[in-house]
């Protein structure tokens, strides 16, 4: 009987799971695990090792973390597998580089556990600590650019988009389609939250730079380009009518720029002297109409997909209610 109860308890979902994706973080992972086990003594602390060439996995295990491996390289791939494997009421996602304070963990998970929010963002920028601690060129500019783009396209102003310190509800995590393989995951989380109208809270946190000897895996320009590409792809996927309407408008402007001089010349001379230009103008006008039609069709498909997604969210909520009963 006791063995059966122990097996049931082992299979039961954790109230809080701390998720730490790691790649070559041997210098810091032990301290990070210790800090979060101390801050959240009842939580499960998971470390997923992403092909580290150092002792990250063994150090994390020695400090009491639950350790697994993910062979597909990239933070997005790790987070995807974590959310698939682990069952919890609240997920606290944090980097293994000791830049985020474990002391703020309770403030991040409280809105999730109380039911006040579905996605809580650890905001490094509002109190100025990120600007003081982080001396890597263009990181602040890139964060501001992504924030501006999301505000323009989705009408929600994040204080910090690129932060790796977040808390997620079970319903949010289990209905999140993770598409990005790498560091674009933070942008994807943010856009998914605003597009699907999840309840979002932003909690200011202190930030500290990596300790000496620890190096960032983020490449400012190549990873920045991937983030911008992710914004464009998600804009197309989530808001196809807006995306294709914009392209249609640009095509129409080109058509008018080419066609208006031809029309003006025809009004003066009653002759069409530049047939290639006239044909090109008509082609761009037709292309504009085609793009707009594509936007209308895909918008209908997205709305149908969103209805299915809402039903899936309701199913996840039903599972939680059944589990509590």
N, C-alpha and C positions, 0 to 999 in steps of 0.2 A: 504493500500500500504506500509506504514512504517513497519507494523508488518511482512509483507512478506519479505521485505528487511532485517529486523533484523534476521528473521529465516534463510535466506540464508547465512548471515554473520556468524551466529552461527554454521552452518553446514560446512562452508568453512574450508579447511585445514589450519592449522597454518603454518607460515613460519618457525618458530623454536619451537620445543617442548623440554623442559628440563625434563628428566625422572629420578626420584629419587626413586629407590626401597628401602623400609625401613622395618627393623625388630627391634623393641625396640630401637629406636633412639630419644627418647623424649628429651634427654639432648642436642642434637645438631640440630635436624631437623628444628627448628624455625629459627636459624641463617642461616642454609644452604638455606632455602627458601628465606629469606630476601636478602641474598647475591646475589643469582641468579636473583631475581626479580629486584634488583638494577643494576646488570651487564647487563642483557638482558631485558629491560623494555617492549619490544614488544613481548616477548616469553610467551608461556603458560608453567607454572611450574606444573608438575604432580607428586604427591606422591602416590605410591601404597603401602598400608600397608599390610604386610605379617604376619597376625596373631599376631600382637604385643600385649603384656600383659600390656603395659604402655600406656601413653597418646599420642603416636606418631601421630595418625590420627587427633585427635582434635587439637593438637598444630599446625600441618601443615595447617589445615583448617583455624585456627585463624590467621595465618600469610599470608593467601591469596593463598595458593596452591589449585589446583584442586585435590581432594582426592578420591581414589577408593580403594577397598580391593581385595586382591588375596588370596584365602584360601589354595591353593596348596603350601606347604612349599618349600622354596628354591629360591635363586636368579634367577636361570635360568627360573623357572616357572613364576616368576614375569616379567622378561624381555620379555619372549614370549608373555604374555598377553598384556603388554604395546604396543608392536609393532603391535599386532593385532587390538587393540582398537583405537589407536591414529594415526591421519593422519597429516603429516607435511612434509615440504620439507627437513628439517634437524632435526635430533634427537641428543640431547646432553645427554649422559648417564653418571650419576655421583652418587657416594654413598652418603648416608645421614649422614655420620659420621664426616663431617667437616674436612676431611683430604686433600681435593682438592680445590685449590683457584678459586673462581668465577672470579677473575680478568683475568684468562687465557681463559675464555669461548669464547671471541671474536676471539682469535687466533686459537682455535680449530674449530669453525664453519665456519671461513672465507674460507678455501679451499673447503668446501662442497658447500657453497652458491655461490662461484665463478665458480663452476664446475671443479675445479682443482683436486679434490680427491673425493673418495667414502667412505673412512674409515680413520679417523684421530685418532691417538693414543696419549694420553697424557703421555709422557715419564718422569717418576719420577727418573730414574737412571742416566741419562747422566750428570746432574749437581751435583750429589752427595747428594741431600737433603734427599733422601729416606734412604740411609745408615746412615746419621746422626740422623734422627728423629726416625726411626723404630728400636727398640731394641729387637724385637721378634726373637728368635733363629731360624735359618734355613730358614727364609723367603727369604733372599737374595740368599742363595744357591739353593733353590727350583726354584726361578725365573730364575737363570742362567742355571739350568739344563733343564728347559722347553725351554728356548731360544735356547740352544744348540741342543736339539732334533728337534725343528722346523727348525732350520737352516740346520741340517743334512738331514732331510726328504723332506723339501720343498724348500731349497736353497734360503731362504730369512732371513735376519738377523734383527729381532726386537730388539730394544733397551730395551723395557719393554713389556713383554707379559701379566703380571698379573694385569696391571693397570685397575682400574675401571672407568677411565675418558676417554671417547671416544665420537667422533662425527660420525654419520652415515648418508649417503644420503638416500633419500626415496627409491630409487631403491635397494640399498643394504639391507635396513631394511625389505622391503616387499617381498624380495626373499630369505630371510635368514631362513633356516629350523633349528629352535632352538631345539636341542635334549637333551641338558644337563638340569637336574633339579636344580643344585646347583651352587657352586662357579666355576665349570668348564666352565661357560659361557664365561669368558674372553679368555680362551684358544680356545674355539670353534669359537668365533668371529675372532680371529687372524688366525686360520687355514683356515676358510672359505674364508677370505679375500685373502690369498696368493694362495690357491688352485684354486679359481675362477678368479684369476688375476684382482681383483679390484685395483683401484689406491689408494695407501696407502701413507699417510704422517705421520711423527712422529714429534710431537711438544714438546720440553722440557718444563716441568712445575716444579714449586716448590711443595714440599710435606711437610705436617706437621702431626705429630702424633696425635692420638686421644686425646681430652682433658681429664683431670683427671676425673675419674668416668665413662667414656665411655669404654666399653669392646668390643673387636673384637669377631665376631661370627665365624671366620675362625679357624679351627683346622689344625695345621701345617701338621700333619702326615696323618690323615684320608682324609682330603680334598686334600692334596698333592697326595695321592695314587689315588684318583678319577680323578685328572687332568692327571696323567700319563696314567690311563686307558682310558681317553677320547682321548688322543693323539694316543694310539694304535688302538682304534676303528675307529677314523677318518682316520687313515692311511690305515686300511683295507677297509673302505668304499670308500675313495676318490682315493686310489692308490692300487687296489687289485692285479695288476700284480706284483708290487714291493713287496707287503706284502707276497703274496703266493710264489713268487720266492725265497724270503729269507728263508721261511720255507722249501721250496723244497731243497734249497742248504744245510740247516742244516740236513735234512733227508738223503740227498745223502752222506754227510760227515760221518754220522753214519754208513750208508751202507758200505762205503769204509773201515772204521775202522774195521768193523766186517768181511768184505769179503776178504780184501787183504791178511791177514794171512792164510785164508783157501785156497786161490788160490796159494799162495807161497808154502804151504805144499803139495798141489796137484802136483805142478810142480816137487817137490823133490821126492815124493813117488808114484805118480799116484793113490793116494787113497784120499777119502774124509772122514776123521776120525771124523769130527765134523759136523754132519748133522744139528743139531739144529741151530748152529751158521750160517751155510750156508743158511738155510731157512730164518732165521731172516734177514740176509743181503739182500737177494732177496726181502723180504717183505718191508724193508725200501727203497730199490730202486724203487719198485712199488709205494710206498706211495709218494716218491719224484715226480715221473711222474704224479701221480694223483693231487698233490698240484699245480704243474705247469699248468696242464690243467685247473684246477679250476680258477687260476689266469687269464688265457687267456679268458675264458668264461666270467668271471665277469668284466674284463676290457672292453669287448665289450658292456656289459650292462651299465657300468658306462658312456661310451662315448655316448651311446644312451640317457641316462638320462641327460647328460650334454647338449646335443642338445635341449632337451625339456626345460631345465632350461634357456638356452640362449633365446629361443623363449618367455618364460615368462618374462625375463628381458626386451626384446624389447616391450612387451605389456605394462609393467609398464612405460617405457619411453614414449610410445604413449599416455598413460593416462595423463602424465604430460604435454605433448605438447597440448593435447586437452583442458586441464584445463586452460592453459595459453591463448589459443585462445578464 
